[in-house]
Amino acid sequence: MATEWFIIVNPNAGKRKGQHDWLNIAKLLNEAGIEFINIFTEHRDHAMHLAQKYIEKGFRNIIVVGGDGTLNEVVNGIFTQSHVAPSEIRLAMIPVGTGNDWCRMYNISNDYKEAINTIVNGKEFVQDAGSVKYFTSLGMEKTRYFINMAGMGFDALVAKKTNRQKEQGKGGALSYFVNIFSSLFYYKFTRTSIKLDDQSIQHEVFSMSVGICQFNGGGMKQAPNAKPDDGLFDLTIIKPIGKFKVIRNVVKLFDGSFTRLPEVSTYISSKINILSETPMYLEVDGESLGHTPFEFVIIPRSLRIITGL
């Protein structure tokens, strides 16, 4: 069992690519000589519970066949189990989702054979993770772990609309991009108070992201300077900005050059506390969650992953 992989497959990922392509993926895994067992997820958070259960059974190697949301659930399973340190688990990915932003950071190919070759090569990297405390609509405080990026304000609104479309079987790779434009004309700015390691700041916020890695929204480089093993979050704040200026500069999200706009400020910190006058909503790794207040804490070099870099 020490070398056998446990594979968690989300059949609904990528507009049901997980289901449609699984037999081909399994064939390629067998041809590559990878020993594995696999289970399909059946409902929300099932991947988290499967990760917990099979780590308890003794598995230390996990492959996710899904998208960023499935990966996030598995990460939460790894960090909420109590049998071994998270860094004792090896985590790999075969992407079948629509965004695949975490894979983009590590040069993990969307081509199944190449992604499997990355696993066979077994090049390891130990990255940071983050935790965020937030509140649900019923006023309950919860904690979620993440390994890519958290978005707040406008970013969270766009993610929520995109996720709703995915649940209805609609949308695709361009949904996030389209929802940026459709949401612009009714989103309101939020006044916030933010506490970092060494300073406190107040800003009216249009959108805000907390990055461990660099990409979200299907290739948008919203934290262009993030280093996933430096023990620090990269905080990007977009302050009030004209709607048409957003439209003119959307392309700059894809190379990170939007951070040079005067309405954008960036910071680094290992802890971030955020309060807002009106509720500000949250998404982590593309998963829509609750609202302010938020407390972000970095967990340095805590997750062992298989990288294509």
N, C-alpha and C positions, 0 to 999 in steps of 0.2 A: 504493500500500500504506500510505502514511502515515496515511490516514484510515480504512482498512478495519479492521473489528473481527474478531478471532479469538475464536470462541465455543466454550467447552468445556462440553459437555452431559453431565451424569451421568444416564443413563437410569433408574438405580435410586433416585434421590433422591425423598423423599416418597412411599415405597411405590410406586415406578415412575411417579410423576407426570412425571418428566423425560422418559420415553419417551412416555407417553400424550398429553402436552400439547405436545410439541415442534412438531408441524405447525402448531398454532394460534399458538404463540409466533413461529415463523418467518414466518407470514403477517403478524402484527402488526409484526414487525421490517421486513419488506418495505414494508408500508404506511407506516411511519414514515420510510422512505427511508434506512435504515441498511444500508450495504454490509458484508457479512460472509462468512466461511467458517466452517463448524462441524465439529467432530469429537466423537463420542460416546466417553466413557471406557469401558474394558473390564475394568479390574481396579484393585485398590488402588494408589495412588500414580501411576496413569496420568495424572491431571490435572497432577501436578507435572512429569512428564516432557514432557507436551505443551506446558506453559508454557515450559519451558526450550528446547525444540526450535523453537517458533514465534517466540520472542523472537530466537533465533539467525537465523531466516529473515528478520527485519526487522520483525515486528509489534510495535507499541507500545501497542495498545489491546486489552484482553482483557475479555470478558464471561463470567461464570460463570453457567450455568444449573444450579442444584443447591442444596445446603444448606450449612450451616456447615462440614462436613467437606470437601466439594469445594473450597470457598473456601480452606480452610487448605492443602490440597494445592497449589493454584495459587500461594498466597503463598509456599510453600516453593520452588516452581519459580522464582518471581521473585527470591527472595533467594539462591538457590544457583547461578543462572546468572552468567556473568562478562562478558557482552557490553556491558551498560549498567548505570548505577546504577538501583536499584529505583525511585527517584522519577521516572525517565523513562517508566515504564509507567503507563498509565491503566487502573484496574481498576474494573469495574462489575459489578452483580449483578442477576439476575432470579431471585428466590427460589422454589424449588419444594420445599424441605426441610420438615422437621417443626418444627424449632426456630426457625430464621431469626433468631437473637439479634443477630448483627452488623447485619443490615438494620433491626432494631428501633431500634438506636441512631441510625441515620441516616435514619429515616422513609422507607425504601424499601418500597413497598407490595407486598403479596402478590398484588395484582391485576396481571396481566401488562401490560395496556395502560398502567397508571399507572407501573409500573416502567420500561417502555420510554420513556415520556415523560420520566422522570427522566434517562435516558441521553441523550435528544435535547437536553434543556435543558443538560446538560453542566456542572453546577455542581461545581467541584472542591474537594477538601479534602485536605490532606496530614497524615496521622496518624502516630502512633508505631507501631512494631512491637516485638516482644520476641523474644528467643531464650532457650531453656532447654536446658541440658545435663542429661542423666539417664542412667540405666543400664538396660540390657535384662536380661532374665532370665538371659542367658548371660554377664553381667558386662561387656558392651561399652558404652563411653560413646558417646552419640549426641547430636546437636543438632537441635532442632525450632524453627521460627519460628512465631509466632502474632500475631494482630491483635485478638483479642477478650478471651479470658479463659482462665486455666489453673486447674484445680481439683485439690485433693489430699485425701487421706484419704477421708472419707465421700463427698464429692462425686465423687471418681474412681471409687469403688465403684459408685455409682448410674449414672454414665456408662457404665461397663463393662457393667453388666447391660442398660442400654438399648441399647447398641451391639450386643450379642449378639442381642437380640430383633430389631433391624433387619436383621441379617445373615440371620436365619431368616425374614424376611418378616413378622414379627409386630410388634405395638405400633404406636403412633402418637403424636400430639401429647401424650397424657396419660401415656405410658409413664414418662417421667422422674419425674413427680409420683407415680405409683403405686409406683415402685421406691424412692422415699424411704421410704415406710411399710414396705415389705416387707423393707428392709435394716436398719431401725433396731434390730431385736432381736438381732442377732448381731455388729454392728460394735463393735470395741474402740478405745479412745483410744490415741494414739501420743505418746510423749514426744519433743519436738523441740528442737533448738538452731538459732536463726535469726539470721543476721547481716545487718543493714541498712546503709545508708550511714553512719549516725551512732550506731548502738547495736547491742548484741547482746542477745537475749532468749531465754528458755527457757519453753516452754509444753507442757503436755499438750494435744493437739489432737484435736478431734472432726472438724472440717472446716476447710479453708483454701482461699482463692482469691486469685489474683494477676490483677488486672484492668487492662486498657488501656481497654476500654469497660465498660459498666455491666451488661449482661444476660447470663445463661446459663440453661440448663435450660428453655427455652421461655418466657421472659418474667420469670424471677426476677431481681430487681435486687440482685445479690450484691455489686456494687461501686458503690453509689449516688452516690458523689462523684467517680468516675473521670472525668478529662478526657483525651480521646484524643490531645491534642497538647501536653501539659504536660511531657513528658520524664520522667514518673514512673509507676511502678506503684502501684496501690492494693492493699494487702495486707489481707485480711479474715480474721481468725482466730476460729473458734468453738471455745471451750474446752469441757471436759467439761460436758455438759448432760443433764438427765433426758430419757428417751425421750418421756414424755408432755408435757413442756414443749416439745419439738420439735414434736410434733403440734399442740399448742395454738397455736403461733406460726408455723406454715408460711405462713399468709396474709401475714405480715409480710415474707416474702421478696420478695413481688411489688411492694412499694412502698419497699423498702429500710429500713423502720423497725426490722427485726430488729437492726440495728447498735446500737440503744440498749439492748439486753438486757445485763445485767451480765456474761454469759458471752462477749460479743463484744468484740474489740479490733480497731482499725484503725490502719494505718500507711501512710506513703508512702516510697518509696525508688526509686532508679534501678538498684540492684543488690540481689539477695536471694539469700543462700546458705542452704540448709536441710539439716540433718542430722537423722536420726531413729534411735532405739534399735532399732526394728524397721522393716522396709521400709514406706515410705509410697508409695502409687501416685499416678499423675499422668494427667490428661487435659488437652489443650489444644484450644480451639475445638471441644470435643466429641469429639475423637479420643483413644482410650485408648492410653497409651504405657507407659513403664517405671516405675522406682522411684528413691528417694533413693540418694545425695545429689543435690540439685538446685542449679543455678546459673542464676539469671535475670539477664538484662542487657537494659536498654531500648535501643532504636535510635530516637533522636528524629526525628520528622517525616521519615519515610523511605519512606512509601507514599502514592502519589497515587490518590485514590479519587473516584468520582462519587457525590455525596450528594443526598438528597432534602430536606435541611434548608434 
